Amino acid sequence: MKRAPVQGFSAGIPWSMHLKAYDAYCKQYGAQPALIDLEGRGCRGGFSAGELDDFIPGWRDEVSEIGRLRALLLNALPHVEGEGDDTLATIIHQELSQSMEQ
């Protein structure tokens, strides 16, 4: 899962949340494509935590809930039946593990 950096919040946020903040930003200030093309334009490094507080009130609780649900899913996956490296449980586990490292 792609993540976006947040100034003042080292864990970052899911990309979908970044786009939600960008929509709110655009309504207030107009489009700034560099905010959604972070790699290609050398943007300032995403939104600040304060901007997210303004654009998405409650974002911290939402991020916390996403993390809690990921942890629950990762703990449940070993109990899902299946064999081999290509089982759905294995694929989900790999994707979630990689997204939590980013």
ChimeraX commands (.cxc) that place a marker at each C-alpha (Angstrom):
marker #1 position 0.00,0.00,0.00 radius 0.5
marker #1 position 1.44,3.33,-1.05 radius 0.5
marker #1 position 2.05,5.82,1.74 radius 0.5
marker #1 position 2.58,9.56,1.75 radius 0.5
marker #1 position 4.99,11.43,4.02 radius 0.5
marker #1 position 3.67,13.80,6.67 radius 0.5
marker #1 position 5.77,16.55,8.17 radius 0.5
marker #1 position 5.71,16.00,11.93 radius 0.5
marker #1 position 4.33,12.43,11.75 radius 0.5
marker #1 position 7.05,9.97,10.76 radius 0.5
marker #1 position 4.70,7.02,10.09 radius 0.5
marker #1 position 3.11,8.84,7.16 radius 0.5
marker #1 position -0.44,8.20,5.99 radius 0.5
marker #1 position -2.10,5.94,3.44 radius 0.5
marker #1 position -2.06,7.42,-0.06 radius 0.5
marker #1 position -5.87,7.45,-0.14 radius 0.5
marker #1 position -5.87,9.75,2.90 radius 0.5
marker #1 position -3.28,12.00,1.25 radius 0.5
marker #1 position -5.58,12.33,-1.77 radius 0.5
marker #1 position -8.49,13.16,0.53 radius 0.5
marker #1 position -6.40,15.96,2.08 radius 0.5
marker #1 position -5.39,17.11,-1.38 radius 0.5
marker #1 position -9.06,17.41,-2.40 radius 0.5
marker #1 position -9.70,19.65,0.63 radius 0.5
marker #1 position -6.54,21.62,-0.15 radius 0.5
marker #1 position -7.67,22.20,-3.75 radius 0.5
marker #1 position -11.05,23.52,-2.60 radius 0.5
marker #1 position -9.33,26.07,-0.41 radius 0.5
marker #1 position -6.20,27.01,-2.39 radius 0.5
marker #1 position -6.55,25.55,-5.89 radius 0.5
marker #1 position -4.69,22.69,-7.54 radius 0.5
marker #1 position -1.00,22.13,-6.87 radius 0.5
marker #1 position 0.04,19.01,-8.84 radius 0.5
marker #1 position 3.35,18.76,-6.97 radius 0.5
marker #1 position 1.41,17.62,-3.91 radius 0.5
marker #1 position 0.29,14.45,-5.68 radius 0.5
marker #1 position 3.51,13.83,-7.62 radius 0.5
marker #1 position 5.86,13.72,-4.66 radius 0.5
marker #1 position 8.70,11.86,-6.36 radius 0.5
marker #1 position 8.77,13.64,-9.70 radius 0.5
marker #1 position 8.53,17.25,-8.57 radius 0.5
marker #1 position 10.61,17.40,-5.40 radius 0.5
marker #1 position 7.63,18.55,-3.36 radius 0.5
marker #1 position 8.04,19.81,0.17 radius 0.5
marker #1 position 7.39,16.34,1.58 radius 0.5
marker #1 position 3.64,16.04,1.84 radius 0.5
marker #1 position 1.29,17.86,4.17 radius 0.5
marker #1 position 2.15,18.83,7.71 radius 0.5
marker #1 position 0.32,17.26,10.63 radius 0.5
marker #1 position -1.33,20.64,11.26 radius 0.5
marker #1 position -2.60,20.86,7.70 radius 0.5
marker #1 position -4.07,17.39,8.02 radius 0.5
marker #1 position -5.79,18.51,11.24 radius 0.5
marker #1 position -7.44,21.27,9.20 radius 0.5
marker #1 position -8.21,19.28,6.05 radius 0.5
marker #1 position -9.23,15.94,7.63 radius 0.5
marker #1 position -10.35,16.41,11.24 radius 0.5
marker #1 position -9.97,13.07,13.00 radius 0.5
marker #1 position -7.24,11.78,10.66 radius 0.5
marker #1 position -5.09,10.65,13.60 radius 0.5
marker #1 position -7.87,8.39,14.88 radius 0.5
marker #1 position -8.44,7.05,11.38 radius 0.5
marker #1 position -4.74,6.22,10.93 radius 0.5
marker #1 position -4.69,4.58,14.35 radius 0.5
marker #1 position -7.72,2.46,13.42 radius 0.5
marker #1 position -6.11,1.41,10.14 radius 0.5
marker #1 position -2.99,0.30,12.01 radius 0.5
marker #1 position -5.03,-1.60,14.59 radius 0.5
marker #1 position -7.01,-3.41,11.89 radius 0.5
marker #1 position -3.82,-4.31,9.99 radius 0.5
marker #1 position -2.33,-5.80,13.15 radius 0.5
marker #1 position -5.50,-7.82,13.79 radius 0.5
marker #1 position -5.49,-9.11,10.22 radius 0.5
marker #1 position -1.81,-10.06,10.38 radius 0.5
marker #1 position -2.43,-11.96,13.62 radius 0.5
marker #1 position -5.40,-13.78,12.08 radius 0.5
marker #1 position -3.69,-14.80,8.83 radius 0.5
marker #1 position -1.67,-17.73,10.24 radius 0.5
marker #1 position -4.99,-19.33,11.16 radius 0.5
marker #1 position -6.32,-19.17,7.57 radius 0.5
marker #1 position -6.14,-22.54,5.86 radius 0.5
marker #1 position -4.06,-22.92,2.72 radius 0.5
marker #1 position -0.74,-24.22,1.51 radius 0.5
marker #1 position 2.02,-22.86,-0.68 radius 0.5
marker #1 position 3.51,-19.48,-1.36 radius 0.5
marker #1 position 0.62,-18.36,-3.54 radius 0.5
marker #1 position -2.25,-18.69,-1.09 radius 0.5
marker #1 position -4.36,-15.63,-0.52 radius 0.5
marker #1 position -3.30,-15.53,3.13 radius 0.5
marker #1 position 0.38,-15.52,2.16 radius 0.5
marker #1 position -0.11,-12.80,-0.43 radius 0.5
marker #1 position -2.08,-10.61,1.99 radius 0.5
marker #1 position 0.51,-11.16,4.72 radius 0.5
marker #1 position 3.34,-10.12,2.39 radius 0.5
marker #1 position 1.50,-7.01,1.19 radius 0.5
marker #1 position 0.57,-5.91,4.71 radius 0.5
marker #1 position 4.07,-6.53,6.03 radius 0.5
marker #1 position 5.59,-4.46,3.22 radius 0.5
marker #1 position 3.10,-1.61,3.69 radius 0.5
marker #1 position 3.80,-1.44,7.43 radius 0.5
marker #1 position 7.56,-1.17,6.75 radius 0.5
marker #1 position 7.09,1.89,4.50 radius 0.5
marker link #1:1,2 radius 0.2
marker link #1:2,3 radius 0.2
marker link #1:3,4 radius 0.2
marker link #1:4,5 radius 0.2
marker link #1:5,6 radius 0.2
marker link #1:6,7 radius 0.2
marker link #1:7,8 radius 0.2
marker link #1:8,9 radius 0.2
marker link #1:9,10 radius 0.2
marker link #1:10,11 radius 0.2
marker link #1:11,12 radius 0.2
marker link #1:12,13 radius 0.2
marker link #1:13,14 radius 0.2
marker link #1:14,15 radius 0.2
marker link #1:15,16 radius 0.2
marker link #1:16,17 radius 0.2
marker link #1:17,18 radius 0.2
marker link #1:18,19 radius 0.2
marker link #1:19,20 radius 0.2
marker link #1:20,21 radius 0.2
marker link #1:21,22 radius 0.2
marker link #1:22,23 radius 0.2
marker link #1:23,24 radius 0.2
marker link #1:24,25 radius 0.2
marker link #1:25,26 radius 0.2
marker link #1:26,27 radius 0.2
marker link #1:27,28 radius 0.2
marker link #1:28,29 radius 0.2
marker link #1:29,30 radius 0.2
marker link #1:30,31 radius 0.2
marker link #1:31,32 radius 0.2
marker link #1:32,33 radius 0.2
marker link #1:33,34 radius 0.2
marker link #1:34,35 radius 0.2
marker link #1:35,36 radius 0.2
marker link #1:36,37 radius 0.2
marker link #1:37,38 radius 0.2
marker link #1:38,39 radius 0.2
marker link #1:39,40 radius 0.2
marker link #1:40,41 radius 0.2
marker link #1:41,42 radius 0.2
marker link #1:42,43 radius 0.2
marker link #1:43,44 radius 0.2
marker link #1:44,45 radius 0.2
marker link #1:45,46 radius 0.2
marker link #1:46,47 radius 0.2
marker link #1:47,48 radius 0.2
marker link #1:48,49 radius 0.2
marker link #1:49,50 radius 0.2
marker link #1:50,51 radius 0.2
marker link #1:51,52 radius 0.2
marker link #1:52,53 radius 0.2
marker link #1:53,54 radius 0.2
marker link #1:54,55 radius 0.2
marker link #1:55,56 radius 0.2
marker link #1:56,57 radius 0.2
marker link #1:57,58 radius 0.2
marker link #1:58,59 radius 0.2
marker link #1:59,60 radius 0.2
marker link #1:60,61 radius 0.2
marker link #1:61,62 radius 0.2
marker link #1:62,63 radius 0.2
marker link #1:63,64 radius 0.2
marker link #1:64,65 radius 0.2
marker link #1:65,66 radius 0.2
marker link #1:66,67 radius 0.2
marker link #1:67,68 radius 0.2
marker link #1:68,69 radius 0.2
marker link #1:69,70 radius 0.2
marker link #1:70,71 radius 0.2
marker link #1:71,72 radius 0.2
marker link #1:72,73 radius 0.2
marker link #1:73,74 radius 0.2
marker link #1:74,75 radius 0.2
marker link #1:75,76 radius 0.2
marker link #1:76,77 radius 0.2
marker link #1:77,78 radius 0.2
marker link #1:78,79 radius 0.2
marker link #1:79,80 radius 0.2
marker link #1:80,81 radius 0.2
marker link #1:81,82 radius 0.2
marker link #1:82,83 radius 0.2
marker link #1:83,84 radius 0.2
marker link #1:84,85 radius 0.2
marker link #1:85,86 radius 0.2
marker link #1:86,87 radius 0.2
marker link #1:87,88 radius 0.2
marker link #1:88,89 radius 0.2
marker link #1:89,90 radius 0.2
marker link #1:90,91 radius 0.2
marker link #1:91,92 radius 0.2
marker link #1:92,93 radius 0.2
marker link #1:93,94 radius 0.2
marker link #1:94,95 radius 0.2
marker link #1:95,96 radius 0.2
marker link #1:96,97 radius 0.2
marker link #1:97,98 radius 0.2
marker link #1:98,99 radius 0.2
marker link #1:99,100 radius 0.2
marker link #1:100,101 radius 0.2
marker link #1:101,102 radius 0.2
view
